[in-house]
Amino acid sequence: MKQKADRILVGGFVSILFLMSLAFFLMPKERFSELENRTLQATPQLTWDNLISKTFADQAESFVTDHFPFRADWVWTKSTMEQLRLQQENNGIFRGKDGYLFEKFAEPDYAKLQQYVEAVKQFADSHPDASMTFMLAPTSIGMYPERLPWKAPNYSEAKVNDFIADHLKDGLSFMDGFRFLSPHASEQIYYKTDHHWTTLGAYYAYIAYAEKMGWEPMSQEEFQITNVSESFLGSYHTRSQFSGLTPDTIQTYIPKHPVQTEMYIADTDKTFSNLYDDSFLEKKDQYSYFLGGVHALMTLKSPLDPQAVTTEKLLVVKDSYAHSFLPFLTQHVPEIHVIDIRYYNGSISDYMAQNGIKDVLMLFNTATFVDNGEILKIDD
């Protein structure tokens, strides 16, 4: 009897493996996961270089993981089981107080961080005639550590910002986001389900930068503030799949006396007359409503009154925190060049020389900066 039960068990297990393998090969492979809001691993290319460097093995493992049959259902099931166990963390996301989700922030590798900072400093030193500013914005976990679950591990983003500020103090102007955001911490300056600051948070960053540049910042009364979405469940929700959350609201600040800005996307060689893409409000990735998402290189040109302009051209080297921030700058700078260093592989120094750029803003959030070695490309 026991042998029969064992055979049934083994046979069932083998059958499941066979069916899952068959499903893996037969099911269509998606390019993008709406659930996880990211591009999935493409079919790995078998070449000698990839094989020797172990790139093929890594990509093959990612390919199987990303295209595992019924992956979305497994992700949802795992999250549901974690919540039934009263777990307050899933996939590196904590469920905090007041409806906030937070991404785990661990102590960075300070040796690598030192390299990143030195790259920025060398870039500034190599352009003594340029005016450079480095703005570093904390994420929500840095601003609201007291809202984390009890005993949730967390390293201070303020310490990281202080370390970077101390090492950049002689090279360029440093703007610590804690300084201009902390006075507004009681306001909705961060999304609760996403890693970005809200448009209000971006507005306060704009005020601080405008004052630093000697511009007259626009008051909130000079904008038509509109809720364009009240159903935004952002990247933190995507990764954690926690249920019972209240969606975030996305706002736009449109000047009551608008300037018609032309947006050119070099990646696709397309030009747009609008800084906002309404189509993303119907998708999972609603934050891409701002500027139409991530692009390696773009330019924003605005027909401003020459008598009112003090900064003719500005280069912004950034991560996605800049997307809701840049529209404010179009009211002051007629020509803004925007580079996302994670995807741009050209020489930034050459680009500045070719376009006659003397003003540079580097804008990153703390979590992205410490965890992204792409900043090392800045001094190429």
N, C-alpha and C positions, 0 to 999 in steps of 0.2 A: 504493500500500500504506500509505504514511504517512498519507494523507488518510483512509483507511478506519479506521486505528487511532485517529486523532484524533477521528473521528465517534463511534466506539464509546466512547472515553473521555469525551467531552462528554455523550453520551447517557446513559451510566451515571451521571455526576455529576448530571445533571438529574433522572434517575429517582430517585436517592437523596434529593435535595432534596424531590421531590414526595412520595415515600413517607413521609419524616420529617415533612413538613408535614401530610400526611393523618393520620398517627398522632397528631400533636400535637392536632389538632382532634377526633379520634374517641375517643382514650383518656380514661377517667374522670379527673377532677382530684381529687387527694387534698388534704385539709385539713391533715393533719399528717404529717410524715416521721418514721417510727420510726427509720430509719437515722441521720438527722441530729438527731433529738430536738428538733425545732422546728416551729412553725407555718409553713406555706407561704403565699406571697403569694396573696391572694384576687384574683378578677377585678377589674381596675381599673375605677373608675367615671368615665365620661367626662362631666365637667362643665366649665363655663367657668372656674371657679376652679382646678380641677385642671389644666386645659390651660394656663392663663396662668402658674401657679406651677411648671410642669414636673413637678408631682406625678404626673400621668397617665403621662408618658413614663418616669419612674423606676419607677413601679409596673408598667407594661407590660413593661419590661425584666426586672424581678424575677420577674414572672409567667411569662414565657417561660423564664427560667433555671430556676425552681423546678419547672416542669412539663414540662421537656424530656423527650421520650420515652426511657424506660429510663435515667433519670438515676441511679438507685441503681447500676446496672451500670457506668455511666461513672465514677462516683465510686470504685467498687471497683477498676476497671481502672486508673485514674490512680494510685491508691495502690499497687497491685501493681507497676506499672511503675517508680514512684519507688523502691520497695524493691529491685527487681531492679538498679537503678542504684546501690544502696547509699546512697541519700539518707537522711539522718537528720532531714529536715523535710518535712512535708506539710500544706498548708492552715494554716500558722502554728503547727503543733504539732511540737515537737522530740521525738525519741526519745532519752532520756537513759540514764544508767547505773542499774543496780539495778532495771530494769523500770519506771522513772518516765517518764511523758510530761509535757511542759511546754509551756505556752502562751507564745509570744513576747511579751516585755514591752519595749516601746520607750520612749525618753524621752518623757514627756508634754509637752503644751503648757502651760508653766508660767503663761502668761497666763490660760488657761482654768481651770487648777487654782486659781489665786489667786481667781478669781471664785467657784468652788465653796466654797472655804474661807471666803471673806467671807460667803457666803450662810448657812453654818452658824453663823458667829460672830454675824451680825446676828440670826439666829433666837434664839440663846442670850441676846443682849443685850436682846432684846425681851421676855424672860420672866425678869426678875431674881429672881422668887420661886420659880422652878422649879430643881430640881437636875438638871443635865444632864451626861451622860457621852458621849464620842465614842470608840468602840472601832474601831480599824483593824487588820485582820488581814492579814498578808502571804499571798500564795498560795505554792504549793510552789516556784515558780521563785525567789521571793525568799528562801526558807529554804534551798534547796539549789542555789545557782548552780554549785557545783563538780561537780554531776552532769549538767550540760549536755554535749552533744557538743563536741568540740574546736573552738574558734573560733566557737562559736555566739554571735551577737550578743545582748547582754542588758544592760538598764539596771537599776541597783540600786533595788529597791523600798524598801530601808532609807533611801536618800536622800530618796525621796518621802515616806515616813512622817515623817522628821525635818523636812522642809519644812513639812508639815501641822502637826506638833506645835509647831513654833516659832511659827506664825501663829495657833494656837489657845490658846497658853499662858495668855493673860489672859482668855479668854472662857468656858471651861468645862473640865471634867476630861477629859484625854486619856489613853487607854490604848493603848499601842503593842503590837501583837501580838507583835512580836519579843521584847519583854521577858519575856512569860510563856510563850511557846512555845519559844524557843531552848533553854532548859534541858532540853527534852524532844525535841530534834531527832532523837535516835537512835531514838525510838519511832515507831510508825506513826500520826503525827498528821495526815497527808494521804493521800488516796486516790492511787494511782499512775496511774490512768486517768481521773481526774475532777478538776475544778477546786476542789472543796470540801475542807474539812478533814474528817477522820473524826470519829466520835462521841467518840473519845478526845481529839482536838484540841479539840472543842467543850467537853469536860469540863474541860480545863485552862483554857479561857477562862472557864468558869463559876466555877471556883475563884477566879480573879483578880478577877472582878466581884463575887462574893459577899464577898470580903475587903474590897474597896473600899466596898461598901454596908454593911458591919458585920454581915453575916449569918454564921451558922456553916455553912460549906459541908459537904456530905455527902461522906464518904469513899467510895472505890470499894467497900469492903466492905459498904456499905449498899445496894448495887445488885445486882440479878440481871443480869449481863452476858451477853447472848445473841447468837450469830451468826444473823441472820435471812436472810442471803444470802451465798453464796460465789461468785456468778456475775456480779458487778457490773462491767460495762464502761461507764465513764462518758463524759462530754462530750468529753474529749480523744481517747478512742478513736473516738467518733462522728465527729469532725471529721477525724481523721487516717487512720482505717481501717488502722492498722498491724496486722499479723498476728503470731501467736506470743506474745501477751501473756498474763500470768497475771491472771485476774480479781481484783478487789478483794473484800474481805469487808465487809459492812455489819453493824454491831452496834447493839443497843439497850441502854440503861441503864435498867432498870425498878426503881424503889425497892422494897425488900423489904417496906416498909410504904407501899403506894401511896396516893395521893390521887386521887379520881375527878374528873378535870378535864373540864369541858364546853367544847367548842370550837365557837364560832359563826362561820360564814363569811358575812359580809355580802354578798359578791358574789352568792351563790346563795340567801341567806336560809335556810341549812340549819344544823342543830345536830348535833354528833357527840359521842359519849361516849368517843372514843378519839383520841389524838394521832397515831396511825399508821394508814396505809392499806395493808393487806396486798396489795391488788390490784396495786399498782405493782411489787411484787416479781416479777410475771410479765410485766412490760413492759420496754422498753428503758430508760426513765427511772426507774430504781429509787430514785434519791435522793428522788423525790417521795413515797416511803414516809413520810417525815417531814412531818407536817401536811397530807398530801394535795397537796403542790405549792405553787405560787405563788398568792397571793390578794392583792387590793388592800387589803382590810381584814378583820380577824378579831379576836375576843376570846377569851381563855382564862380561865375562872373555876374556882377551886378552893376547896372548903370547908375552909379552914385554921383552926387553933386561933387565935382572936383574940388570945390572950395571947402567942402566939409570933410575931405579925406586927408588923414594924416599917415595912414599905412596903405601904400599902393598895392603891395603883394604880400601874401602870407603863406608859408608852408606849414601844414599841420601833419605831423607824423603821429599816428594814433592807433588805438584799438577802438572797439565799437562804442565806448562811452562817448566818443565825439559825435555820434550820429544825431543825437537830439540836441547837441550843443552847437554844432556848426551853423544851423539856420540863424542863430542870433548874430553870429559874426558877419553874415552877409549884409547887415545893416551898416557896417563900418568899413569893410574892406572890399574893394571892387573886384579883386582877383585872388581867390583862395585855391591853393593847390593842396590836395589831400592824398597822403600816402599811408596805406596800411602796411607796415613793415613785415607783417606776417606773410604777405603774399607778393610784395614788390621785391624784385630781385635785381633791379638796376642800381647804379651808383647814385645815392642821394646828393652827394657833393657835385657830381656832374650835372644832375638835374637842376640844382640851385644855380649853378653857373650859366647853364643854357637859358634859364628863365629869369635871370636877374633878380633872384630872391635874396633879401637881406633880413627878413624877419621870420623866425621859426618858433612854432609852439609844438612841444612834444606832450601829448596827453594820453595817459594810461591810468588804469585802475591798479591798485596795489597787487591784487591777486594775479592779474594777467602779467604784470611786469616781472614778478619774481619767478614765474613759472614758464617763461617764454624766452628761450635762447635766441630767438630771431632778432632781438635787439642788437646782437653782436654784428649784424650786417650793416649797422648804421654808419660805420666808419670805413666801409669798403671803398 
